[in-house]
Amino acid sequence: MSENVNVYGICRIAEQNFLESASRLKLEDSMVQRLINPKEKLEISLNPALSNGKTVHLKSFIVRHNSALGPCKGGIRFTGDVTMEDVQGLAMEMTWKTSLIGVPFGGGKSGIKYDQTGLGEVDKETIIRSFTRAAMRHIGPEIYVPAPDIGTNETDMGHIKDCIAYSWGKSTTDGCFVTGKPVILGGIEKRREATGRGVVYSTAAACKALGRDISQMRVAVQGFGNVGSAAAEIIAAEYGAKVIAVSDINGGVFNAEGLDIKSLIEYCKKTGGVTDFPGSENISGSELLETDCDILIPAATQSQITLSNCKSVKADIIAEGANAPTDPQADEVLSGSGKFIIPDILCNAGGVFVSYLEYTQETQREQMTGEMVCRRLKKRMESSFKEVYEYSNREKITMRQAAMDIAVKRVVEATKAMGALP
């Protein structure tokens, strides 16, 4: 393998993982072309007037990658650097993720390209509503169902639901047009922590399969946003693991005896970051990835573990809380050195599974309890992990390869079952 370090965007990672799976499965070229290209991708211009009286001009993107298994599902990324290519790659990842976790959705994603630095709540709502009005023809329970992603939250999802209902002159939408809403607006208990909780459930399943006691594990978490903070809190409080290092975009903290995660979460709410947390030592983000620990949870963003730093990763188990945090070259090195990687389309699928529960309960006008949600999520994550683990051992391939092959097979089967004609 070449030692040249390539820069892998999320679209390139998603396409390479698919093409390798297509080769193993010996898919015909016509099927490869059908699945690698998105069903639909749109660029929409927005021109909202903000509270300062100025009109801003920004771009937004929607990609529906594949709908063979159901309406496209995927979050709205609201950042200053999101691109159509990013959204396309994330939509493809969602196709495999929904297929693997066994929910009747396809893969979709959307993005709003705008830097939120200094953006107030009123102006953010204005942009979200502007996006919703412009994209309304492309959002719906049987078309594309968005959810929160980086830069968006449950409040934004509530505004989307209200914007659509208001445009119809109704009190609510007919069916679930968006998931991740506030519970009071038809959302579901435990949705906010679902992705992080799913990461922990899959990590616990891995420890059990490998004969490791999770309560004795030392854990490092990269990214202390919604996913990373939930995963850190749950793995410490409910499983007894010791979280010794955490980082965010500005830096990290370390304590060999374990960090008080609940206190750290409160500290972050007050200060806006983890650095200088009392009773800890400040470290850099790169030092976190190289921390001497048993479990590493990369829960920040894509391409964080690369060929240039992967050989310094000491963790035996890598649980991918983010989408595509490990680039293909690094993945090859880590797998070759015996690291156990729980791939993103399995590890962080808890969010879309609970979104499915929200989708079904809103359609039926029901309300699940938090206990029911956690029980069903745990059962699904454990059964999906078992399926991938057994396939991996049987075929003598990595967990990522096994997860991809299972997911792609299902989408291929559904595509063939639908027939060749439109």
PERAKA-V871448 format. One line per field, one symbol per residue. phi: phi as a letter, one per 40 degrees, with the letter a starting at -180 (. if undefined). burial: I if it has 9 or more other ideal C-beta (glycine too) atoms within 8 Angstrom, else O. A space follows every 50 residues. Layout:
# PERAKA-V871448
phi->???
burial->???
This chain:
# PERAKA-V871448
phi->.ccccccbcccccccccccccdcccfccdccdcccccccaabbbcbbccc ccgccbbabbbbbbcabccidcbicbcbacbcbdcdccccccdcdccccc cgbcbbbaaaabcaccdgcccccccdcccccccccdcbbidbbabcacad gbacccccccdcccccccgbcaccgccabgcddcbgcbdgccccccccdc ccccccdcccgbcccbcbbbbcgbcdccccccccccccbgcbcbaabbcb iabaacchccccccccccccbgaccgcdgbbcbccccccbccacbbbcbb acfcbbccbcccccccbbbccccfcbcdccdccccccgccbccdcbcbcc ccccccccdcccccfbaccdcccccccccccccccdcccccdcccfbccc ccccccccdcccdcccccgccc
burial->OOOOOOOIIIIIIIIIIIIIIIOIIOIOOOIIOOIIOIOOIIOIIIOIOI OOOOOIOIOIIIIIIIIOIIIIIIIIIIIOOIIIIIIIIIIIIIIIIIII IOIOIIIIIIIIIIOIOOIOOOIIIIIIIIIIIIIIOIIIIOIIIIIIII IIOIOIIIIIIIIIIOOOOOOOIOIIIIIIIIOOIIIIOIIOIIIIIIII IIIIIIIIOOOIOIOOIIIIIIIIIIIIIIIIIIIIOOIOIIIIIIIIOO IIIIIOOIIOIOOIIOIIOOOOIIIOIOOIOIIOIOIIIIIOIIIIIIII IIIIIIIOIIOOIOIOIIIIIIIIIIIIIIIIIIIOOOIIIIIIIIIIII IIIIIIIIIOIIIOOOOIOOOOIIOIIIOIIIOIIIIIIOIIOOIOIIII IIIIIIIIIIIIOIIOOOOOOO
